[in-house]
Amino acid sequence: MQFPHLLSLLIWLPIAGSIVVLALRSRPEVARWVSLAFALATFLASLQLWTGYDRSGPLLQFVESQPWIAALNANYALGVDGISVALIVLTTLAHLLVVISSWGQIKDRVALYMASMLAMEGVLVGVFATTDALLFYVFFEAMLIPMFLIIGAWGGPRRIYATLKFFIYTFFGSIFMLIALIYLHLKTGEFSLAAFAAAPLDATEQAWLFFAFVAGFAIKVPMWPVHTWLPDAHVEAPTGGSVILAAIMLKVGGYGFIRFSLPIVPDASHEFAWVIIASSLIAIIYIGYVALVQEDMKKLVAYSSVAHMAFVTLGIFIALALVRTHGNPLGARLGVQGAMVQMISHGFVSGAMFACIGVMYDRLHTRMIKDYGGLSQPMPWFAMFFVLFSFANCGLPGTSGFVAEFMVILAAFQDSPLIALLAAFTLVIGAAYTLWLVKRIVFGPVTSERVAGMQDLNPREWIVLAVFAIGVLAIGFYPKPLTDLMEPAVQNLVQQLALSKF
């Protein structure tokens, strides 16, 4: 059964909640409980997407459409396929966990922080649910505002620098995307993504539009070499901001390639796929080495995120080579499926890693690796979770990280064994920087009295890390429900890729 206006509810319920929470500025404890209520209600409502979605076909479901700006022929148009459903459920779950984990971490301006998180949740759901390009752009830009506040108001000592860098990078890229959307609107007379995909475009038009979309979405992923804003943003952001940034916001870039670049400019995407593939391979190898030398835990995990998100872009654009050059739609489907599973897996793994760093920072107020050591003795339960998430970050079989990366590597091998070999190098360098981090923090003798006095997980932290662990293991051991959910949409996308506009 599909509930009418469910997508609107998922967008506007948390945004309405942010307004209610703002009215409770003088009562921080009440603001926390109200935020939890809205986040929990939104997550429970999102489960109706998962249970009510018909997995038998690729057509958009839970469709809503109302006139919005008549003069521009822009509509308030919503609809989801399996890819959108997975990302929306991940978004609502991550925000619920952030509200819980921030309970004791945020003590100043609690209502504003919680309101920013709820507003962020609403606009992110909007990004994944809209089928109108102008509405997509509005949500795409709107999500900068709450994250700007979260980093700028509750960040570290260099938060102003990190916030401005984050804003300038992402806003600069989105200007080119806006120009592309205006051009397509003039070409089609509307802003429907379906109309954009059906628009006849010659080689020159597609090339310009492709690089305009790359400018907007590559920064969001972020891809090498436009990734430098991410480590600064992560280091200065509070724990909740880092979790949402890594688990959800980075996925907007990969989602944008799926919704815009591939169906709208398929020929240019195929012609210039080598640019994205080369950038992805550089990120997998070079950024892995950069992560290896970091002494700040957050920076290490941030660089690790850049390397792991490169599998998303690699899988997406390898699919183009497979279906266009090799006539291998099954391999192309494997590449896109791997990229999509990687987006969900990375949401759990990176979110969990930043949550673990937040647990340590709350107790010792430092992120430097050298300040820790021997945590398995005072914090055995925490050590168990941290080792599990680190193994997932390495791509250990039985965890979600292995499933996604193996699918992309297998697809890449069908295009080029050399590309597959270079991509598989992440299993070596990823294990190097992650296991070295574990060795220095978790094992060995206790390095100081401060470390020896650290308390193990409290019930709130237990809940958050346990949910992340369930997600990592569930996808690792049995990814079929997730892949079945996304398969019709993936198959439909691959069929679109096989068609030229020439």
N, C-alpha and C positions, 0 to 999 in steps of 0.2 A: 504493500500500500504506500502510495506517495502522498505526502502531506502538502497541501497547497501553501505557497509562500514560505516554505521551509528555508530556502536560501536567504530570503529577506530577513527572516527571523535571526538566522545565524550572523548576518551582517550587523543588523541594527540593535539586537539585544545587548551585546557587550558595549556598543557605543552609547546606548541609553544608560547602561550601567555605569559608564564612566561619568556621565552627567550627575547621576544620583550620588556617586561616591564623592565627587567634587563638592557637593553640598554638605558633606560630612567632614569638612576640613578640621573642624574643632573637636572631632571625636574619632581619633585614629583607630581605636580598637573596633568601633562599630564599622568604620570604613573597611577594615580588613575582612570582617565577616560578610559584609555586603558584597565586596569584591569576590570573595570565595563563592558566594551564592550565585552571582551572575556567571562566573567562570564555569562552575559546575553545571548550571542550567544550560549554558551554551554547549558544553561538551556532550551532555546527555542528548540534547537536540541533534547534535551532529551525528550521533550513532544511528539516527533514523535515516541518514543518507546511506550508511553502510548496509543496514538491514533492508532498506526499501529500494535500493538500486537494483535494477534488472540487468543481470550480467550477460544476457543472451544477445545483445546487440550494441552497436557503437553509437546509436543516436543519443543526442543530449536529453537528459532527464531533469525532472524538477524545474521545468522551464517556466520562466516568468518574463513578461514583456509589457512595458507601458511606455507611451510617448514621454520623452524627457525634454529635449530641446527641438521643437518642431522645425525651426528655421534651418537647423543643420541635419535634420533627419536622423538625430541621435536618440536612442532609446535606452530606457532603464531595462536592459535585457540580461537575464541570468539563465544559466543552465550548466549542467555538469556531466562529464563522462567519468570513467573509472579513475583516470589520472587525477582529476580535480577532487573527486571524493576522498582519495587517499591523502592528498595534501591538506584538505580542509579538516579531516579528522585529526591528522597530526598537529595541525595548528591549534585546534581547540584543546587537545590533550596537553600540548607543551605549555600553553598559557595557564591552564589549571595547575600544572606542576610548578610553574614559576610563582603563581600567587601563594601556593603552599610554602615553597622554599624561601620566599621573601618575608615570611611572617616575622621572623626574628632578626632578619638582616637589615631591613629598612626601618629606621627609627625616626628619621627626619622627613617631614612633609609626606607622610604615609599616604594620605588621600590622593595627592597629586600623582604619586608614583603608581598607585593602583589604577587610577583613572587613565594614566598614559598606557598602561599595559592593556586595559580593556579596550581602549580606542584602537590600539595597535592590532588587537585580535580581530576587531570588526573589519578594518580596512584590508587586512591580509586575507580574510575570507572573501572579501569583495574581489581582490585580485584574482583569486582562483575560481571564482564563480561567474564572473561577467563574460558575456559574449559580445559586448559592444566595445569597440576599440577606444572611444573617447571616455567611456566610463572606466575602462581598464586603466587609462592614463591617469584619471583622477585618483583612483585608489593607489596606483603605483607611486604617485607623488605624495599622496597624503600620508603614507606610512613613514615618510622621512620625518614628519613633525613629531610624533610621540617618541621615536628613537632619538631624535635630536635632543629632546627634553630629558630622556632617561640618561643618556651619556653626559649631557651638559650639566645636569643638576645633581646627579648622584655618582658621577665618575671620579676618577683619580686626580692626581695633581695636574696632569697635562690634559684634562678633559676638554678644555676649550679648543686646543690645537686639534685633538682627535675628532671632536664634533665638527669643526669647520672643514677638516679634510674629508671626513665622511660625507658631509653635505655637498661640498663642491664637486667631488668626484662623481657621486651618483646623479646630482642634478645636471652636471655638464653632459653626461652621457644621455640622459633622458631628453635633452633638447633635440638631439638628432633624431631620436625616436619620434618625437612630436612632429618634426618636419616630415618624416616618412608617413605618418598617419594623415597629416593634412594633404599630402600629395595623393594618397590613396583615396581620401574622401573626395577630392576634386575629380579623380578618375571614375569613381563609382557613384557618387552622389549620396553616399550613406557611410555609416561607421560600423556596419555589421562585419564581424570577422569572417563570416561565411561569404559575404560579398567581396571582401578583400581577397580571399583565397580563390574566388572564381574570376577575378579581374584579369583580362589579357594584358600581359606585360612583356615587352621585348627584353633583349639581353642587357642593354644599357640601363634601362629602368630597374631591372632586377638587381643589377650590380650595386647601383647607388642605394637602393632600398636595403639590400642585404647588409652593407656596411653601416648604414644608419641604425639598423636593428642591433648589429654587433656592438656598436658604441653604447647603446642603452643597456643591453643585457650582459655583455662581457664584464662590465664593471660590477654588476650585481652579483655575478657568480661567486667570487671574482676570478677572472682569468689572468694569467701572466701576459703582459707586464703591468696590468692596471689593478694589481692586487694590493698595493702597498697601504691603502687606507685600512684594510681589514685588521692587521695586527695592532695598529694604533687604537682602533676603535675597541677591539676586544680587551686590550690591556687596561684601558681607562674606564670601560663600562662596568657597572655593577654586575653581580653574578647573573641576575635575572635578564639584564640586557644582553649579556653574552650568550646566554642560552637561546633566547629568541633570535638573536642575530645569526647564530650558527645553525640552529635547528630549522628555522623557517625562512628568514629573510633571504638567505643565500639561494634558496630554492626558486625564488622569483625569477632569477636570471635563466636557469635551466628551463623553467616553465615557459618563459617568454620565447626561447628558441623553438620550443615545441608548438606553441600557439601562433607565432608570427613568422619566423624565418622559414621554417620548413614548408608549411602549406602555402604561404603567400609568394615566396620567391624560391621555389624548389630548384630551378635550373642554376641560379646564382649560388645557392647553398651547396649544390653539388660541385660547381666549378671551383669555388673557394673553400671547399671543405678542408683542403690541405692546410690552410692557414689556421683553422681551429684545431685540427689534429696536431699540428706541430706545436702550437701553444700549449695544448693539453699535455703533450709528452714532456715539454720543458718544465711545466709545473710539477708533473709527477716526479721527475728526477731532480731538477735543480732546487725546487722548493723543499723537497725532502732533505737535501743537504743543508739548506738554510735552517730548517727545523732542528737538525742535529746539533747545531752549535748554540742554541738558545739556552739562557740561564733562567729566564722567566717562564714559569709553567704556562701562563696564558699565551705568551707569544709562541711557544712551542706548539700548543694545540691549535692556535690560529693558523700558523703556517701549515700544519698538518691538514687543516680544513681545506686550504687552497689546493693541496695535492690531491685530496680525496674527491673534491668537487670536480677536478679535472676529468675524473672517470665519467661524470655526467656528460660533459661536452664531447668527450671522446666517443662514448657509446652512441650519442645522437648523430654525430657526423660520420662515424664509421658506417652507420646504417645507410647513409646516402650512397657511399661507395659500393656497398654490397648490393643494393637494389638496382642502382643505375649501371655500374660498370660490370658487375659479375652476374647480374640477374638472379640474385640469391635472396628472395624475400624472407625466407625462414631465418637466415643469418641476420638480416636487417631487423627483424622482429626481436631476435635475441639481444642485439645491441641496444635497441630502444628500451626493451624490458629491463635490461641490466642498468641502464641510466636511470630509469624511474625507480627501481628498487634501491639504487644507490642514494637517491634523494631522500627516500624514507629512512633507509638505514643510517645515513649520515645524520639525519635529524635526531635519532635516538642516541647514537654513539657520541657525537660531538656535544649534544645537549647534556648527556651524562658526564662527559669529561669536564665540562665547565662547571657543572653542579658539584662535582667532587672537589674541584679547585676552590669553589666557594665555601665548601665545608671546612677545608683546611685554612682558608684565609680568615674565616670567622673566628678561629681559635688562636691563630698566631699572627694574623695581620701582616703577612708577607707572602709574596708569590715566588720568591727566589728559591730555586731548587736546593741550593747549598744550605738553606736554613732548616731543612727537614732531613729525616733519616731514621730508619727503624720504626716506622709508624705501625708496622704489623704487631708490635708489642702493646702499645697503649690503645690502639684502635684496630683490633682484629676484624671486626665486621666491616668497617670502612675499607680496610686493606683488601678484603675479599671482593667488594664491589669494584674498587679501583683497578685491581688486577683483571677482573672480567672485562671491564670497559676498555682497558688497554689492549687486551687480547683482541677484542673486536676491532679496535683501531688498527691493529696489525693485519687484520683479515684472517684470523684463525678460523679453520673449519668448525662449524657448529655455531658460529655467530653471524649476525646479519652482514657484517663487513665482507666476509668471504663470499657469500652468495652473490652479492651485487658485482664485486670486482671480478669474480670468476666468469660471470656471464659476459661482461664487457671484454675481458681478455679473450675468451673463446670466440666471440664475434670478430674481434680484431684479427685473430689468427686466420680467419677465413678470408680476410682482405689482404693481410700482409703479415707473415711470421715475424718480420723485423719489428713492426709496430707492436705486435703482441708481446715480444720479448722486452721491448723498452717499457711497455705498460706494466708488465709483470715485475719489473725492477722495484716497484713500490713495495712488494712483499719483503724485499731485502732491506731497503732503506727505511721503510715504515717500521719494521721490527727493530731496526737499530735505534732510532730515536725514541720509540715508545718504550721498549724494554729497558733501555738505559735510564729513562725517566723512572720507571718502576723500581729498578735496582737502587737508585739513589734515594728514592723517597720512602719506599715500603720496607725494603730488606736491610740487613746489616744491623750494626749496633745503634741504639738510640743515641743521637748526636748531642742532645742537650737536655737540661732539666725542663725547659719549656716544652719540648717535644714529649718528654716522659709524662708531663702533666696534662696532655691533651685528652679530652673526654671523647669516648666513642659516640656513635651516631645516636641522636635523639629520635623519638618516634616520627616527628615530621620529616627529618632527613631520611629515615628508613623508608617511609612511604614513597618519597620522590625517587630515590635510587632504585627501589624495588620495582617500580613501574617501568623505569628506563630499562632495567635488567630483563624484565619480562618481554619487552618489545624486542630487545637485541636477540634474545634466545629464541623467541617465537619465530621471527623471520629467519634466523639461522637454521633452525631445525625443520621448519615447515613453512616455506614461503608461498605455498600454493594458494591460500586464500587471497593474498595480496596480488600475486601475478594473475590469478583468475579475474580479479576485479578490474585490472588494467588491460587485460589482453584484448578485448574488443576494440578499445580506443587505440591501442598500439597497432593492431592489425589494420584498422582504418587509416591511420597515419601512414603506414608503410605503403598502402595502396595509393595514397595521394602522392607519395614521393616518386612512385614509378611513372607518374604522368608529367609530361613536359608541357610548358605553356607555349612553346614555339610551334 
